Amino acid sequence: MSPALLFSFVIGYFALLLLVAYFTSRNANNESFFIGNKSSNWMVVAFGMIGTSLSGVTFVSVPGAVGKPFAGGGFEGFTYFQVVIGYVLGYVVIAYVLLPLYYRLNLTSIYNYLSNRMGFYSYKTGSGFFILSRTLGATARLYLVVAILQDTILSSFGVPFWVTTLVILLMILLYTYEGGVKTIVWTDMLQTSCMLIGLVICVIYILKTLNIGFGEGVNQLKQAQFTRMFIADPNSSLFFLKQLLAGAFITITMTGMDQEMMQKNISVRTLKDSQKNVLTFGIIQALVVLLFLFLGGLLYLYASQNGITARPDRIFPTIALGTGIPAIISVIFIIALISALFPSADGAITALTSSFCIDILGLKRRSDWTDKQKNKVRKTVHLVFAGVFLLFVLMFKVINNPSMIGVILKVAGYTYGPLLGLFSFGILTNRRVNDKAVPYIALTAPLLCFFLDKFQKELFGKFEIGLELIIINGLLVFLGLLLVSKPTDKQLLAKENQSDRSFEVEKQ
């Protein structure tokens, strides 16, 4: 299919997003930008969050990872689903531990909890690590999809990679600039729909092309050794228990302690609806990832039969946009791909804008600024983050790792670990920390984790540290906070307990 025709579909899709943004951003203000006026429908949020959580990386990297060689022989297959089972456990913790806390405190930024519980420096440390974490994670996801669009469409027009990235960021800015969360809740629903429809159609097409049904497809994947799901070797980085625990803690931190994801959850009217949103989203996400893995196995079967070779992150686009593929399938793939791209980028820029304005600049506390001045500052910050995204995407192009999902989860282990330690300490203990020491502890723990990861063979022999690095990181922060803390004043603790009881009465 010609790149020009594919590009015309991209433009048409973007025009539809702008239309949705126009209707949802009318009469928008800072409150609707940050938390959607706390009027979002929980079902819409739950469905839209699937697109935000999965992103373009899941769309191409998860299917590609099925055919990656496994150190013990064969392929990694469906082993990623071990992590996904952990995700579901993590969503249960978010629903019944973190969300009640956020609703009780009526937070706009979840990092205000750290201010209330531990102090000013803890608050700034938490928001700072979120900004770093989300910037790195979102730009890594953005890079992968931009690279595919560049290779398949825009390179034929002679457009440089940086121009492609800039244009996509400008597109995102256009439909998020006014409405923020209020707009994103609805555009995410549209984009998730397009992505899932594209996924299902691609699965059906590959099955028909291979002339097999769903059951026969499963059997052929088993014969090709693509369905391996559980690893029983405790020394392996893919050991089931490691992956399960890592998945749970990754979800607790990357969703429950992440302003982007929680910004949408706390925009829901009530705590009960928000809990239904998280649990529903977690179950649907697990089923969708399983379908992505099934598609990945089918893609490798198709590639084997047709003599196609490509690195893991390129197997899906290589087949979907290759010769002999019907034009409609190529169009569906491109629309589904950009539908996976936009939710992970638009929500990230919006959440980073919210966190920086509220947590770093103290926008909501600035009584000396008019609403017009606050609005101007918020829009300026929004533009600045778009520029930061451009720079980081160009950085990832230089790195050009063949499996970006591994990069993202590795980065999360370093940057979200301190958030895990901070929130865990605040929730699980009643101790008061030396607030000024918190930034040093939060910076030291990731450095120690880097040392452990770098020299793990020398230190642990055959035992491999994998995704559980995030747990080690959080534990180091927790222990560090324990060392610089002291027991809580009993009168202050009694006051906090009274506040908790009042909240429970209101909830009932």
VMD Tcl script that draws the C-alpha trace (Angstrom):
set ca {
  {0.00 0.00 0.00}
  {1.33 3.46 -0.86}
  {2.73 5.57 2.01}
  {0.65 8.53 0.80}
  {-2.61 6.62 1.24}
  {-1.55 5.35 4.66}
  {-0.66 8.90 5.68}
  {-4.10 10.14 4.59}
  {-5.72 7.68 7.03}
  {-3.46 8.96 9.81}
  {-4.60 12.53 9.11}
  {-8.25 11.46 9.04}
  {-7.87 9.67 12.38}
  {-6.26 12.74 13.92}
  {-9.11 14.93 12.64}
  {-11.53 12.67 14.52}
  {-9.51 13.16 17.73}
  {-9.69 16.92 17.28}
  {-13.45 16.71 16.89}
  {-13.75 14.79 20.17}
  {-11.42 17.32 21.85}
  {-13.55 20.23 20.61}
  {-16.72 18.91 22.24}
  {-15.06 17.83 25.50}
  {-12.91 20.91 26.11}
  {-15.61 23.55 25.89}
  {-15.75 25.63 29.08}
  {-12.60 23.88 30.29}
  {-10.64 25.24 33.26}
  {-7.66 24.15 35.37}
  {-9.84 21.84 37.48}
  {-11.14 20.00 34.42}
  {-7.61 19.84 33.00}
  {-6.16 18.29 36.17}
  {-8.94 15.93 37.39}
  {-11.86 16.29 34.94}
  {-13.99 18.09 37.58}
  {-14.27 14.67 39.34}
  {-17.17 13.79 37.01}
  {-15.70 11.03 34.82}
  {-17.73 7.87 34.21}
  {-15.91 4.87 35.71}
  {-16.71 2.56 32.77}
  {-15.30 5.04 30.27}
  {-12.16 5.51 32.38}
  {-11.65 1.74 32.84}
  {-11.93 1.06 29.12}
  {-9.71 3.99 28.14}
  {-7.02 3.03 30.63}
  {-6.40 -0.18 28.67}
  {-4.96 1.88 25.83}
  {-2.90 3.99 28.22}
  {-1.48 0.96 30.01}
  {-0.71 -1.16 26.96}
  {0.67 1.50 24.59}
  {2.45 1.03 21.28}
  {5.20 -0.94 23.02}
  {2.74 -3.66 24.00}
  {1.29 -3.57 20.51}
  {4.57 -4.51 18.85}
  {6.97 -5.66 21.60}
  {4.76 -8.19 23.41}
  {3.97 -10.18 20.25}
  {7.64 -9.92 19.25}
  {8.88 -11.21 22.61}
  {7.12 -14.56 22.05}
  {9.86 -15.64 19.64}
  {12.83 -14.41 21.66}
  {15.29 -17.22 22.48}
  {15.15 -18.49 26.07}
  {18.45 -19.05 27.91}
  {17.41 -22.59 28.86}
  {16.47 -23.50 25.27}
  {13.45 -22.81 23.08}
  {11.62 -19.48 23.21}
  {10.34 -17.12 25.92}
  {6.84 -17.72 24.57}
  {4.05 -16.61 26.91}
  {6.29 -16.10 29.97}
  {5.37 -12.40 30.02}
  {1.95 -13.51 31.26}
  {3.56 -14.38 34.60}
  {4.10 -10.63 35.05}
  {0.51 -9.95 33.96}
  {-0.87 -12.25 36.68}
  {1.14 -10.12 39.11}
  {-0.45 -7.02 37.57}
  {-3.91 -8.27 38.56}
  {-2.78 -8.76 42.17}
  {-1.35 -5.24 42.12}
  {-4.69 -3.77 41.01}
  {-6.39 -5.37 44.02}
  {-3.91 -3.57 46.31}
  {-4.51 -0.28 44.48}
  {-8.29 -0.64 44.77}
  {-8.41 -1.42 48.49}
  {-5.32 0.29 49.91}
  {-4.30 3.29 47.81}
  {-7.58 4.56 46.36}
  {-9.32 4.88 49.78}
  {-6.33 6.91 50.93}
  {-6.43 9.25 47.92}
  {-10.18 9.80 48.18}
  {-10.05 10.39 51.93}
  {-7.49 13.14 51.45}
  {-9.35 14.53 48.39}
  {-6.10 14.77 46.42}
  {-5.54 16.42 43.04}
  {-1.91 15.29 42.99}
  {-1.35 11.97 44.78}
  {2.07 13.18 45.93}
  {0.35 15.59 48.31}
  {-0.05 12.50 50.48}
  {3.72 12.46 51.02}
  {3.57 16.11 52.10}
  {0.82 15.41 54.63}
  {2.43 12.24 55.93}
  {6.18 12.90 55.79}
  {6.96 16.50 54.89}
  {7.98 18.98 52.21}
  {11.19 17.27 51.00}
  {9.50 13.87 50.81}
  {6.72 15.44 48.76}
  {9.16 17.05 46.31}
  {11.19 13.84 46.10}
  {8.12 11.77 45.22}
  {6.88 14.18 42.57}
  {10.41 14.55 41.18}
  {10.81 10.79 40.76}
  {7.40 10.59 39.10}
  {8.37 13.29 36.59}
  {11.62 11.45 35.81}
  {9.94 8.03 35.63}
  {7.03 9.06 33.45}
  {9.22 11.12 31.13}
  {11.59 8.21 30.49}
  {8.84 5.59 30.19}
  {6.53 7.61 27.96}
  {9.26 8.77 25.59}
  {10.59 5.20 25.23}
  {7.09 4.09 24.21}
  {6.70 7.07 21.92}
  {10.03 6.42 20.22}
  {9.11 2.87 19.20}
  {5.90 3.84 17.44}
  {7.38 6.96 15.85}
  {10.22 4.82 14.48}
  {7.72 2.46 12.85}
  {5.71 5.32 11.34}
  {8.95 6.88 10.12}
  {10.18 3.67 8.47}
  {6.86 2.73 6.88}
  {5.40 6.08 5.81}
  {7.33 9.29 6.29}
  {10.83 8.23 5.23}
  {9.49 7.77 1.69}
  {8.66 11.50 1.67}
  {12.17 12.39 2.82}
  {10.92 13.66 6.22}
  {13.62 13.54 8.94}
  {12.93 11.52 12.11}
  {12.97 14.61 14.34}
  {10.34 16.31 12.18}
  {8.09 13.23 12.41}
  {8.40 13.28 16.20}
  {7.74 17.02 16.37}
  {4.61 16.76 14.21}
  {3.18 13.92 16.33}
  {3.82 15.89 19.52}
  {2.13 18.94 18.01}
  {-0.87 16.74 17.16}
  {-1.06 15.59 20.77}
  {-0.77 19.15 22.04}
  {-3.63 20.32 19.85}
  {-6.21 18.02 21.40}
  {-4.95 18.09 25.02}
  {-4.00 21.77 25.32}
  {-7.36 22.94 26.67}
  {-9.30 19.96 27.99}
  {-6.59 17.88 29.68}
  {-8.02 14.92 31.61}
  {-11.59 15.83 30.64}
  {-10.67 15.34 26.98}
  {-8.25 12.43 27.44}
  {-10.85 10.23 29.19}
  {-12.92 10.25 25.97}
  {-10.10 10.18 23.41}
  {-8.57 7.23 25.27}
  {-11.86 5.35 24.96}
  {-11.91 5.98 21.20}
  {-8.28 5.01 20.80}
  {-8.59 1.85 22.91}
  {-11.56 0.78 20.76}
  {-9.55 1.22 17.57}
  {-6.57 -0.63 19.02}
  {-8.59 -3.64 20.21}
  {-10.60 -3.87 17.00}
  {-7.32 -3.82 15.07}
  {-5.88 -6.55 17.31}
  {-8.87 -8.86 16.81}
  {-8.94 -8.32 13.04}
  {-5.22 -9.06 12.76}
  {-5.63 -12.31 14.73}
  {-8.53 -13.41 12.52}
  {-6.61 -12.52 9.34}
  {-3.48 -14.47 10.33}
  {-5.58 -17.50 11.32}
  {-7.37 -17.45 7.97}
  {-4.12 -16.96 6.06}
  {-2.61 -19.97 7.86}
  {-5.90 -21.81 7.12}
  {-6.40 -22.85 10.74}
  {-8.97 -22.23 13.45}
  {-8.38 -20.91 16.97}
  {-7.97 -24.37 18.53}
  {-5.63 -25.57 15.79}
  {-3.66 -22.33 16.21}
  {-3.12 -23.12 19.89}
  {-1.98 -26.65 19.02}
  {0.50 -25.41 16.43}
  {1.91 -22.88 18.89}
  {2.42 -25.70 21.41}
  {4.23 -27.80 18.82}
  {6.46 -24.84 17.94}
  {7.23 -24.35 21.68}
  {5.74 -20.84 21.74}
  {3.29 -21.43 24.60}
  {5.77 -21.75 27.48}
  {4.22 -19.69 30.29}
  {5.72 -20.66 33.66}
  {9.43 -20.94 34.52}
  {10.24 -23.16 37.51}
  {14.00 -22.47 37.74}
  {14.56 -20.17 40.79}
  {17.90 -18.98 39.36}
  {16.32 -17.68 36.15}
  {15.33 -14.03 35.86}
  {12.02 -15.36 34.44}
  {11.25 -17.56 37.48}
  {7.50 -17.55 38.13}
  {7.59 -16.19 41.69}
  {10.01 -13.40 40.73}
  {7.84 -12.37 37.79}
  {4.63 -12.56 39.82}
  {5.94 -10.38 42.64}
  {7.62 -7.99 40.21}
  {4.39 -7.64 38.24}
  {2.41 -6.85 41.39}
  {4.86 -4.21 42.58}
  {5.30 -2.73 39.10}
  {1.54 -2.21 38.96}
  {1.36 -0.79 42.47}
  {4.04 1.77 41.58}
  {3.54 2.40 37.85}
  {-0.24 2.69 38.28}
  {-1.08 3.23 41.95}
  {1.77 5.66 42.64}
  {1.77 7.25 39.21}
  {0.03 10.59 38.76}
  {-0.91 9.87 35.13}
  {-2.84 6.70 35.91}
  {-4.29 7.87 39.22}
  {-5.23 11.25 37.75}
  {-7.89 9.44 35.72}
  {-9.00 7.21 38.60}
  {-9.51 10.06 41.04}
  {-11.49 11.92 38.38}
  {-14.25 9.32 38.91}
  {-17.19 10.50 41.05}
  {-16.96 8.08 44.00}
  {-14.44 5.74 45.61}
  {-16.64 2.71 44.95}
  {-16.85 3.49 41.23}
  {-13.10 4.11 41.09}
  {-12.48 0.70 42.68}
  {-14.77 -0.96 40.14}
  {-12.85 0.86 37.44}
  {-9.45 -0.45 38.58}
  {-10.54 -4.07 39.06}
  {-12.44 -4.19 35.75}
  {-9.52 -2.64 33.94}
  {-7.08 -5.15 35.47}
  {-9.06 -8.21 34.33}
  {-9.66 -6.85 30.81}
  {-6.01 -5.89 30.46}
  {-4.90 -9.46 31.33}
  {-7.18 -10.93 28.66}
  {-5.99 -8.43 26.06}
  {-2.31 -9.17 26.77}
  {-3.03 -12.90 26.43}
  {-4.52 -12.21 22.99}
  {-1.42 -10.17 22.07}
  {0.77 -13.14 23.04}
  {-1.39 -15.49 20.96}
  {-1.03 -13.10 18.01}
  {2.74 -13.07 18.55}
  {2.92 -16.84 18.21}
  {0.80 -16.73 15.05}
  {3.06 -14.06 13.56}
  {6.13 -16.25 14.04}
  {4.32 -19.21 12.46}
  {3.41 -17.00 9.50}
  {6.97 -15.66 9.26}
  {8.39 -19.17 9.30}
  {6.12 -20.33 6.49}
  {6.87 -17.27 4.34}
  {10.61 -16.91 4.96}
  {10.26 -13.61 6.81}
  {12.92 -12.54 9.33}
  {12.83 -9.48 11.55}
  {13.96 -8.49 15.04}
  {11.30 -8.89 17.78}
  {10.07 -5.28 17.80}
  {9.65 -5.33 14.01}
  {8.02 -8.72 13.36}
  {4.44 -7.37 13.54}
  {4.92 -4.25 11.35}
  {7.11 -6.20 8.90}
  {4.28 -8.66 8.27}
  {1.35 -6.21 8.49}
  {2.91 -3.75 6.04}
  {4.68 -6.28 3.82}
  {4.02 -7.26 0.22}
  {1.08 -9.52 -0.41}
  {-0.86 -8.20 2.59}
  {-4.30 -6.68 1.72}
  {-4.36 -2.89 1.88}
  {-7.18 -2.92 4.43}
  {-5.04 -4.94 6.88}
  {-2.19 -2.43 6.52}
  {-4.60 0.44 7.20}
  {-6.07 -1.34 10.24}
  {-2.56 -1.98 11.58}
  {-1.52 1.68 11.21}
  {-4.72 2.99 12.83}
  {-4.41 0.48 15.67}
  {-0.74 1.38 16.12}
  {-1.31 5.13 16.42}
  {-4.32 4.36 18.64}
  {-1.84 2.62 20.94}
  {0.62 5.52 20.58}
  {-1.52 8.49 21.50}
  {-2.98 7.32 24.87}
  {0.47 6.67 26.34}
  {1.82 10.02 25.16}
  {-1.14 12.38 25.66}
  {-1.85 11.17 29.19}
  {1.83 11.38 30.12}
  {2.26 14.97 28.96}
  {-0.96 15.97 30.72}
  {0.00 14.21 33.97}
  {3.50 15.67 33.92}
  {2.03 19.13 33.40}
  {-0.35 18.57 36.32}
  {2.37 17.25 38.63}
  {4.84 20.00 37.79}
  {2.25 22.77 38.16}
  {0.77 21.45 41.42}
  {3.74 19.75 43.10}
  {6.72 21.81 41.96}
  {5.22 25.25 41.24}
  {2.44 25.03 43.87}
  {-0.10 26.39 41.38}
  {-3.19 25.61 43.44}
  {-1.75 27.34 46.50}
  {-0.81 30.56 44.67}
  {-3.52 32.93 45.84}
  {-1.51 35.85 44.45}
  {-2.11 34.64 40.87}
  {-5.37 35.13 38.99}
  {-7.04 32.21 37.20}
  {-5.87 33.73 33.92}
  {-2.24 33.76 35.11}
  {-2.49 30.16 36.39}
  {-3.95 29.07 33.07}
  {-1.09 30.74 31.20}
  {1.52 29.02 33.41}
  {-0.15 25.64 32.93}
  {-0.16 26.01 29.15}
  {3.49 27.09 29.14}
  {4.50 24.05 31.19}
  {2.51 21.84 28.80}
  {4.52 23.20 25.86}
  {7.82 22.76 27.69}
  {7.13 19.09 28.38}
  {6.37 18.54 24.71}
  {9.85 19.91 23.98}
  {11.37 17.60 26.63}
  {9.61 14.65 25.01}
  {11.15 15.56 21.66}
  {14.67 15.53 23.13}
  {14.20 12.18 24.92}
  {12.72 10.47 21.85}
  {15.79 11.53 19.89}
  {17.95 10.10 22.69}
  {16.18 6.71 22.44}
  {16.74 6.73 18.68}
  {20.47 6.86 19.38}
  {20.15 3.94 21.85}
  {17.89 1.96 19.43}
  {17.37 -1.10 21.67}
  {15.78 -4.09 19.84}
  {13.24 -4.77 22.63}
  {11.89 -1.58 24.17}
  {9.54 -3.29 26.64}
  {12.60 -4.68 28.43}
  {14.14 -1.19 28.55}
  {10.95 0.33 29.98}
  {10.57 -2.26 32.73}
  {14.27 -1.99 33.61}
  {14.06 1.81 33.86}
  {10.93 1.43 36.02}
  {12.90 -0.69 38.47}
  {15.29 2.21 39.09}
  {12.93 5.20 39.01}
  {9.72 3.83 40.57}
  {11.51 1.97 43.37}
  {11.90 5.11 45.53}
  {8.17 5.83 45.14}
  {7.42 2.30 46.33}
  {9.62 2.82 49.37}
  {8.16 6.23 50.22}
  {4.49 5.25 49.96}
  {5.04 1.90 51.69}
  {6.77 3.56 54.62}
  {4.00 6.13 54.94}
  {1.21 3.55 54.80}
  {2.74 0.66 56.77}
  {4.36 2.59 59.63}
  {3.45 5.39 62.02}
  {7.00 6.67 62.33}
  {8.11 10.23 61.54}
  {11.12 10.63 59.26}
  {13.88 13.20 59.14}
  {12.34 14.86 56.10}
  {15.53 16.55 54.88}
  {17.32 13.18 54.64}
  {14.68 11.66 52.34}
  {16.07 12.93 48.98}
  {19.52 11.47 49.76}
  {18.03 8.06 50.63}
  {15.87 8.07 47.49}
  {18.91 8.80 45.32}
  {21.24 6.32 47.06}
  {18.93 3.30 46.71}
  {18.84 3.29 42.85}
  {22.63 3.68 42.77}
  {23.01 0.61 45.02}
  {20.57 -1.26 42.77}
  {22.64 -0.35 39.71}
  {25.71 -1.79 41.46}
  {23.84 -5.01 42.33}
  {22.52 -5.36 38.80}
  {25.87 -4.60 37.17}
  {27.84 -7.10 39.25}
  {25.17 -9.70 39.98}
  {27.14 -12.56 38.41}
  {30.13 -11.84 40.63}
  {27.91 -11.42 43.69}
  {25.25 -14.11 43.23}
  {26.64 -16.60 40.71}
  {23.87 -18.31 38.74}
  {21.09 -16.42 40.52}
  {19.74 -13.68 38.22}
  {18.07 -10.45 39.30}
  {15.27 -9.55 36.91}
  {12.21 -7.35 37.27}
  {12.23 -7.83 41.04}
  {14.85 -5.06 41.06}
  {11.99 -2.65 41.78}
  {11.22 -4.52 45.02}
  {14.87 -4.41 46.12}
  {14.98 -0.70 45.34}
  {11.82 0.01 47.33}
  {13.07 -2.10 50.25}
  {16.36 -0.17 50.38}
  {14.44 3.12 50.52}
  {12.12 1.71 53.20}
  {15.07 0.60 55.36}
  {16.81 3.91 54.85}
  {13.71 5.80 56.00}
  {13.48 3.49 58.99}
  {17.00 4.47 60.02}
  {16.23 8.22 59.94}
  {12.83 8.01 61.63}
  {11.46 8.02 65.14}
  {8.18 7.00 66.81}
  {5.15 9.21 66.19}
  {3.76 11.57 68.78}
  {0.71 9.80 70.29}
  {-1.55 12.87 70.16}
  {-0.82 13.38 66.45}
  {-1.46 9.69 65.75}
  {-4.79 9.85 67.59}
  {-5.79 12.84 65.47}
  {-4.98 10.94 62.25}
  {-6.95 7.90 63.43}
  {-9.95 10.12 64.17}
  {-9.70 11.49 60.62}
  {-9.71 7.94 59.26}
  {-12.83 7.05 61.26}
  {-14.63 10.19 60.05}
  {-13.90 9.20 56.47}
  {-15.31 5.70 57.02}
  {-18.52 7.20 58.44}
  {-18.86 9.52 55.41}
  {-18.25 6.61 53.03}
  {-21.01 4.56 54.66}
}
mol new
graphics top color blue
foreach p $ca { graphics top sphere $p radius 0.5 }
foreach p [lrange $ca 0 end-1] q [lrange $ca 1 end] { graphics top cylinder $p $q radius 0.2 }
display resetview
